[in-house]
Amino acid sequence: SESSCQPCWPFSFMAVQRMSRMSPRMLTKRLTTSTAAEVLGLFSSCRSQFDGIHFAAALGRVAGSPVPPELLTDVQEMMQVAEVELSVCGPRQVATLCHAAGRLARQEELKASAISLLRAAGAEIGRCEEDLQPQGVANWCWAYGKVQVGLPVAERLAARATTAPGQYAPQQIAAVVWSLAALRSQRRDLLRALGLEAAGIAGQFADRSLTNVLWAYSCVNVHHESVEWLVEEAGLRSRRLRTDDLIGSLVSTAKLRVGSIGAALLCKEVGRRGGIPARWVGTGCWALAELGNRDALASVARRIEPQSLTPAEVASLAVAYSRWWDASHAGAAEECRATCV
């Protein structure tokens, strides 16, 4: 039939003509509702119409799922063009492009283009920072932490977050703190200020965000009163935490050497559940030993499956056993040690 002979959108001649006459608003709508292939088709056909909003919408949409191999080259080209056009993008669009680049960097083939775009975005910080909203600051920082570049810009943005108390949502604070830790920032003043902000709204954090914040502070070894409040919050919700979040919070607490009711509650819950996933056995048992909770350590140790452990996990267990001196648990410790060696 005649209809079956027409090429499919967006590659037909008629479709290209229609797209070339689209209004900016319609183009934005199409970009935000299209597949990655369709977005790239729109970019190819309407490139001259693209402005900052369109680049942000396009890359944000493409970054929503893994890019198929056959589209990688086209995505790289779009990222390169977006980098050139950064100067015409508003602050919100630049932050959105950064977030998209951070997500796209998960694919090795796109990592170099993503880093290049993020480095170029750093040059725009001077004109953008005053008008950035909290979500834009969080997106920008998160992207830099994800690809391990841009520490000075991330610290500059984090400093901005500390001057606006009460305006940042828990997830946004978590993203900023996480990025500073991922970039190994030495700005303890920023980390302390953000910690105070986080502690004030600790009860509003999602479980994973709370775990991420504790992990961040343990990585940079910043231990102050506000971190103890975060540990208390993790302990209070320990019964509902997923296992990964529970063990992650426990390990971070042990690294920070926080001995508190919150730490005790985390240990107790780990002991109550008994088993620990294999990937957490070494660090989980080390944390229980570091926090001095031998009852929970005994409960976990009796359920260990030694054949599932890596040499590194066995080494962590050895450290835990070296601290497990209580005579009442010596038998279980020796039994498990013998099985793991």
C-alpha positions as CSV (number, residue, x, y, z in Angstrom):
1,S,0.0,0.0,0.0
2,E,1.0,3.6,-0.3
3,S,1.3,4.1,3.4
4,S,3.6,1.1,3.8
5,C,6.0,2.7,1.3
6,Q,6.5,5.8,3.4
7,P,9.6,5.8,5.6
8,C,8.9,5.9,9.4
9,W,9.2,9.1,11.4
10,P,11.6,10.8,12.0
11,F,13.4,9.9,8.8
12,S,10.8,10.5,6.1
13,F,11.1,13.6,3.9
14,M,7.7,14.9,5.0
15,A,8.6,14.4,8.7
16,V,11.8,16.3,8.3
17,Q,9.9,19.2,6.7
18,R,7.4,19.2,9.5
19,M,10.1,19.1,12.1
20,S,12.0,22.0,10.5
21,R,8.9,24.2,11.1
22,M,8.3,23.2,14.7
23,S,8.0,26.0,17.3
24,P,10.5,26.0,20.2
25,R,7.9,24.9,22.6
26,M,6.8,22.0,20.4
27,L,10.4,21.0,19.9
28,T,10.9,20.9,23.6
29,K,7.8,18.8,24.1
30,R,8.9,16.3,21.4
31,L,12.4,16.0,22.9
32,T,11.0,15.2,26.4
33,T,8.7,12.5,25.1
34,S,10.8,10.8,22.5
35,T,13.1,7.8,22.5
36,A,16.8,8.3,22.3
37,A,16.8,7.4,18.6
38,E,14.0,9.9,18.0
39,V,15.8,12.6,20.0
40,L,18.9,12.2,17.8
41,G,16.7,12.4,14.8
42,L,15.3,15.7,16.0
43,F,18.8,16.9,16.7
44,S,19.9,16.0,13.2
45,S,16.9,17.7,11.5
46,C,16.5,20.7,13.8
47,R,20.0,21.4,15.0
48,S,19.8,25.1,13.9
49,Q,16.8,25.6,16.2
50,F,18.4,24.1,19.3
51,D,19.0,26.5,22.2
52,G,20.0,25.8,25.8
53,I,16.6,24.4,26.8
54,H,16.6,22.0,23.9
55,F,20.2,20.7,24.6
56,A,19.3,20.2,28.2
57,A,16.0,18.4,27.3
58,A,17.7,16.2,24.6
59,L,20.7,15.1,26.7
60,G,18.5,14.6,29.8
61,R,16.3,12.3,27.8
62,V,19.1,10.3,26.2
63,A,20.8,9.9,29.6
64,G,17.7,8.2,31.0
65,S,18.7,4.8,29.8
66,P,21.8,3.1,28.4
67,V,22.7,4.3,24.9
68,P,22.6,1.5,22.3
69,P,26.0,0.9,20.6
70,E,24.7,2.1,17.2
71,L,23.8,5.5,18.7
72,L,27.0,6.2,20.6
73,T,28.7,8.2,17.9
74,D,25.6,10.4,17.5
75,V,25.4,11.0,21.2
76,Q,29.1,12.0,21.3
77,E,28.4,14.5,18.5
78,M,25.5,16.0,20.4
79,M,27.5,16.3,23.6
80,Q,30.3,18.1,21.6
81,V,27.9,20.6,20.1
82,A,26.3,21.2,23.5
83,E,29.7,21.9,24.9
84,V,30.3,24.5,22.3
85,E,26.9,26.1,23.0
86,L,27.2,26.2,26.8
87,S,27.7,30.0,26.7
88,V,24.1,30.4,25.4
89,C,22.6,28.1,28.1
90,G,21.0,29.5,31.2
91,P,22.2,28.3,34.7
92,R,19.4,25.8,35.0
93,Q,20.2,24.3,31.6
94,V,23.9,24.1,32.4
95,A,23.2,22.2,35.6
96,T,20.9,19.9,33.7
97,L,23.5,19.2,31.1
98,C,26.0,18.5,33.9
99,H,23.7,16.0,35.5
100,A,23.1,14.3,32.1
101,A,26.8,14.1,31.4
102,G,27.4,12.5,34.8
103,R,24.8,9.8,34.0
104,L,26.1,9.3,30.5
105,A,29.7,8.9,31.9
106,R,28.6,5.5,33.2
107,Q,29.2,4.2,29.7
108,E,32.9,4.0,29.0
109,E,32.5,5.0,25.4
110,L,30.9,8.3,26.5
111,K,33.1,9.1,29.5
112,A,35.6,11.2,27.7
113,S,32.9,13.4,26.1
114,A,31.1,13.7,29.4
115,I,34.3,14.8,31.2
116,S,35.0,17.4,28.5
117,L,31.5,18.8,28.8
118,L,31.8,19.0,32.6
119,R,35.2,20.7,32.5
120,A,33.7,23.3,30.0
121,A,30.8,23.8,32.3
122,G,33.1,24.7,35.1
123,A,34.2,27.8,33.1
124,E,30.6,29.0,33.2
125,I,30.3,28.9,37.0
126,G,31.0,32.6,37.4
127,R,27.9,33.7,35.5
128,C,25.7,30.8,36.7
129,E,26.2,30.4,40.4
130,E,24.1,33.4,41.6
131,D,21.0,32.2,39.7
132,L,21.3,28.5,40.5
133,Q,18.5,26.9,42.4
134,P,19.3,24.2,45.1
135,Q,18.5,21.3,42.7
136,G,20.9,22.8,40.1
137,V,23.7,23.0,42.7
138,A,23.0,19.4,43.7
139,N,23.0,18.2,40.1
140,W,26.2,20.0,39.2
141,C,28.0,18.8,42.3
142,W,26.8,15.2,41.9
143,A,28.1,15.1,38.3
144,Y,31.5,16.2,39.3
145,G,31.7,13.6,42.0
146,K,30.6,11.0,39.6
147,V,33.4,11.5,37.1
148,Q,36.0,12.7,39.7
149,V,36.7,16.1,38.2
150,G,36.1,19.8,39.1
151,L,36.9,19.8,42.9
152,P,37.3,23.7,43.0
153,V,33.9,24.2,41.3
154,A,32.2,21.6,43.5
155,E,33.6,23.3,46.7
156,R,32.5,26.7,45.3
157,L,29.0,25.4,44.8
158,A,29.0,23.7,48.2
159,A,29.9,27.0,49.9
160,R,26.9,28.4,48.3
161,A,24.7,25.7,49.8
162,T,26.0,26.5,53.3
163,T,24.8,30.1,52.9
164,A,21.2,29.2,52.3
165,P,20.0,27.3,55.5
166,G,16.6,25.7,55.2
167,Q,16.5,26.0,51.4
168,Y,18.1,22.6,50.5
169,A,16.1,19.4,50.6
170,P,17.7,16.3,52.3
171,Q,18.5,14.6,49.0
172,Q,20.1,17.8,47.7
173,I,22.3,18.1,50.8
174,A,23.2,14.4,50.5
175,A,24.3,15.0,46.8
176,V,26.6,17.9,47.7
177,V,28.2,16.1,50.7
178,W,28.6,12.9,48.7
179,S,30.3,14.8,45.8
180,L,32.8,16.5,48.3
181,A,33.7,13.1,49.7
182,A,34.0,11.5,46.3
183,L,36.4,14.2,45.3
184,R,38.2,13.9,48.6
185,S,37.7,17.5,49.5
186,Q,39.8,18.8,52.5
187,R,37.3,21.7,53.2
188,R,36.3,20.5,56.7
189,D,34.6,23.9,57.2
190,L,32.2,23.1,54.4
191,L,31.6,19.5,55.5
192,R,30.9,20.6,59.1
193,A,28.5,23.3,57.9
194,L,26.6,20.9,55.7
195,G,26.6,18.3,58.5
196,L,24.8,20.8,60.8
197,E,22.3,21.4,58.1
198,A,21.8,17.7,57.5
199,A,21.4,16.9,61.2
200,G,18.7,19.5,61.6
201,I,16.5,17.6,59.1
202,A,17.9,14.1,59.7
203,G,14.4,12.6,60.0
204,Q,13.5,13.8,56.5
205,F,16.3,11.9,54.8
206,A,15.4,8.9,52.6
207,D,17.2,5.8,53.9
208,R,19.7,5.6,51.0
209,S,20.5,9.3,51.3
210,L,21.2,9.0,55.0
211,T,23.5,6.0,54.3
212,N,25.3,8.0,51.6
213,V,25.8,11.0,53.9
214,L,27.3,8.7,56.6
215,W,29.5,7.0,54.0
216,A,30.7,10.5,52.8
217,Y,31.7,11.6,56.3
218,S,33.5,8.3,57.0
219,C,35.5,8.7,53.7
220,V,36.8,12.1,54.6
221,N,37.1,11.2,58.3
222,V,35.1,14.1,59.6
223,H,33.6,13.3,62.9
224,H,31.6,16.0,64.8
225,E,28.4,16.3,66.8
226,S,26.1,16.6,63.8
227,V,27.4,13.2,62.4
228,E,26.6,11.6,65.7
229,W,23.0,12.9,65.3
230,L,22.9,11.3,61.8
231,V,24.0,8.0,63.4
232,E,21.3,8.3,66.0
233,E,18.7,8.7,63.2
234,A,20.1,5.6,61.4
235,G,19.9,3.6,64.6
236,L,16.3,4.7,65.2
237,R,15.2,3.5,61.8
238,S,17.5,0.4,61.7
239,R,14.6,-2.1,61.8
240,R,13.2,-0.8,58.5
241,L,16.5,-0.3,56.6
242,R,17.3,-2.6,53.7
243,T,20.3,-4.8,54.4
244,D,22.7,-2.8,52.2
245,D,21.7,0.4,53.9
246,L,21.9,-1.2,57.3
247,I,25.4,-2.6,56.8
248,G,26.6,0.5,55.0
249,S,25.5,2.7,57.9
250,L,27.1,0.3,60.4
251,V,30.5,0.3,58.6
252,S,30.5,4.1,58.3
253,T,29.7,4.4,62.0
254,A,32.6,2.1,62.8
255,K,35.0,4.1,60.6
256,L,33.9,7.3,62.4
257,R,34.3,5.5,65.7
258,V,30.9,6.7,66.9
259,G,30.0,4.9,70.1
260,S,26.4,5.8,70.8
261,I,22.9,4.5,71.2
262,G,22.5,4.7,67.4
263,A,25.6,2.6,66.9
264,A,24.3,0.0,69.4
265,L,20.9,-0.1,67.7
266,L,22.6,-0.7,64.3
267,C,24.7,-3.5,65.8
268,K,21.7,-5.1,67.5
269,E,19.7,-5.1,64.3
270,V,22.5,-6.8,62.3
271,G,22.7,-9.4,65.0
272,R,18.9,-9.9,65.0
273,R,19.0,-10.5,61.2
274,G,22.0,-12.8,61.6
275,G,23.1,-13.4,58.0
276,I,25.1,-10.8,56.1
277,P,25.4,-10.9,52.3
278,A,28.8,-12.3,51.2
279,R,30.0,-9.0,49.9
280,W,29.5,-7.4,53.3
281,V,30.8,-10.2,55.5
282,G,34.4,-8.9,55.9
283,T,33.6,-5.3,56.5
284,G,30.4,-6.0,58.4
285,C,32.2,-8.3,61.0
286,W,35.0,-5.8,61.2
287,A,32.5,-3.0,62.0
288,L,30.8,-5.1,64.7
289,A,34.2,-5.9,66.3
290,E,35.3,-2.2,66.0
291,L,32.2,-1.2,67.8
292,G,32.7,-3.9,70.5
293,N,29.4,-5.7,69.9
294,R,30.4,-9.3,70.4
295,D,26.9,-10.7,70.7
296,A,26.0,-9.5,67.2
297,L,29.4,-10.6,65.9
298,A,28.8,-14.1,67.3
299,S,25.3,-14.2,65.7
300,V,26.7,-13.3,62.3
301,A,29.8,-15.4,62.4
302,R,27.8,-18.6,63.0
303,R,26.0,-18.1,59.7
304,I,29.0,-17.4,57.5
305,E,29.6,-19.5,54.5
306,P,33.4,-19.5,54.2
307,Q,33.4,-20.8,50.6
308,S,31.7,-17.6,49.4
309,L,34.4,-15.3,50.8
310,T,37.2,-13.6,49.0
311,P,40.8,-13.3,50.4
312,A,40.2,-9.7,51.3
313,E,37.0,-10.6,53.2
314,V,38.9,-13.4,55.1
315,A,41.5,-10.8,56.0
316,S,38.8,-8.5,57.3
317,L,37.4,-11.3,59.4
318,A,40.9,-12.0,60.8
319,V,41.0,-8.4,62.1
320,A,37.5,-8.9,63.6
321,Y,38.6,-12.1,65.3
322,S,41.7,-10.4,66.7
323,R,39.4,-8.1,68.7
324,W,37.1,-10.9,69.7
325,W,38.8,-11.9,72.9
326,D,35.8,-12.6,75.2
327,A,36.0,-16.2,76.5
328,S,32.3,-16.9,76.1
329,H,32.7,-16.5,72.3
330,A,36.1,-18.0,71.9
331,G,34.7,-21.4,70.7
332,A,32.6,-19.9,67.9
333,A,35.5,-17.6,66.9
334,E,38.0,-20.5,66.6
335,E,35.5,-22.6,64.8
336,C,34.8,-20.0,62.1
337,R,38.4,-18.9,61.9
338,A,39.5,-22.5,61.2
339,T,36.9,-22.8,58.5
340,C,37.8,-19.6,56.8
341,V,41.6,-20.1,56.7
